[in-house]
Amino acid sequence: MPNTSLQTLVDLYQTPKKELSAVVKHLSQDEVPSLLALANTHKLFPEIFERLQPFFKMTEEDQENYKIRIKQREAALELLDALQESVKGTMFLVLKGLAFQSYYPSQLKRQLGDLDLTSAKLEDFGKVGQILGDKGLQMFSTMNLFVENGRHYGVASFEGKPFDKIKNVELQVGGFLMDYNKQIRTYIPWEVLEKRSTMCEIEGIRFPVPGIEGSLILYLAELITRREILLRDLFDLNFLCGNYQFDFDYVAKQVKRYHLQRALDLIQKSYADITGLEMPHQIQTLIEMVGVPGKFVFRGHLLGHVWPFLQTNCSRPFLKLLIAFLRQWTDQQNDNDKLLALLKRSDICFGPMPFYQNGSHIYLSKLNNDHHSSWQFRQLGHYHVLLSPLGCFLASAHALYSDEEFDMIVELLKKIEIVRRKKLSGKWYLIASHLSDFNSNPNR
């Protein structure tokens, strides 16, 4: 049975504004709040709000929500404009939200929540991240960098203040990480996204986005961890395909290599549930080329995507999967003093542990909110951490020491000058004069 409320949203979104009266005449004032709530869930709120506003009275809450969404969009575009001026020569791409918006008709505004960027190399990652910090965004979390097939991968998240200007920015390196929240590292590499990359222009601001093949592969990669698809996702796909011509052989090859068939299966089922939206013929062609049996949904994410991905793209896949589970477990147990003591002892005895998720402690960087974006990647003892500046050093210290030892270190830090900022070549560096003393004697 089709969902009539979803069908109404589809009709409102697709109908030209001059013809909206034929759609809204069947609606009452009492239905508007629930329709807007549904539009918010499916991330179509700004456009649906604009289309209903001439005909109905809007609540203060919905008006405020609309203002926030518009400000977030404006802030994202302003930030991109500043990036373009500041990081000339740096290899980066805008992903997802604004990249998909470039395929939308000019009269439609895609709802934006955050800004997604990726960079080619570690050097580019640092340059873009430094600019984000200089623009007032605060880095609040990261995952450990890892290297696969000679390329660095990783992600840092930046938080905007105040909230109503921009939600957050995710900056990746190496490509697009599909599953980093689950500690299982599946990814789309930079060269796939960069194929036929182009400059697009939205509201007078130009920025680089993946090419048409890279955009479609990115779209499928974004859906690979989802259990359901929102209406905005379906509109993304319809506009992305449009009248564009794909290199189907190339896309099919990448879908098979990175095991994205489950996303195609989810797309196919989602279109079947909604009338008024037809699945693009390009997707049907792709499904016929790669084959999408129903078993992918039954097998789930782990067996349908992660395990075959590791087998195809990684050496020693079973070990990688085991390490991923251990990494997830240590992340869940990160506040357990006994676990921290065990990790410290095993590190001293056996060396660095590849499963340890140091990123879970980076939230402590908020202890030092006035660091003026002074951050860089450094190696402290056995661990690669992101310093920004003193807060992340304290975070890594807390990861290596129990609470009692941590208190002792804090007292010691009060007595000696361990961190000093020095500006060199436009970047801020941390000088930890006594750090080697800590590493050589972990019991201090």
Buried (B, 14 or more C-beta within 10 A) or exposed (E): EEEEBBBBBBBBBEBEEEEBEEBBEEBEEEBBBEBBBBBBEBBBBBBBBEBBBEBBEBEEEBEEBBEBBBBBBBBBBBBBBBBBEBBEEBBBBBBBBBBBBBBBEEEBBBBBBBBBBBBBBBEBBBBBBBBBBEBBBBBBBBBBBBEBEEBBBBBBBBBBEEEBBBBBBBBBBBBBBBBBEBBBBBBBBBEBBBBEBEEBEBEEBEBBBBBBBBBBBBBBBBBBBBEEBBBBBBBBBBBBBEEBEBEBEBBBEBBBBBBBBBBBBBBBBBBEEBEEBEBBEBBBBBBEBBEBEEEBBEBEBEEBBBBBBBEEBBEEBEEBBEBBEBBBBBBEBBEEEEBBBEBBEEBEEEEEBEBBBBBBBBEBBBEBEEBEBBBBBBEBBEBBBBBBBBBBBBBBBBBBBBEEBBEEBEEBBEEEEBBEEEEEEEEBBBEBEBBEEBBEEBEE
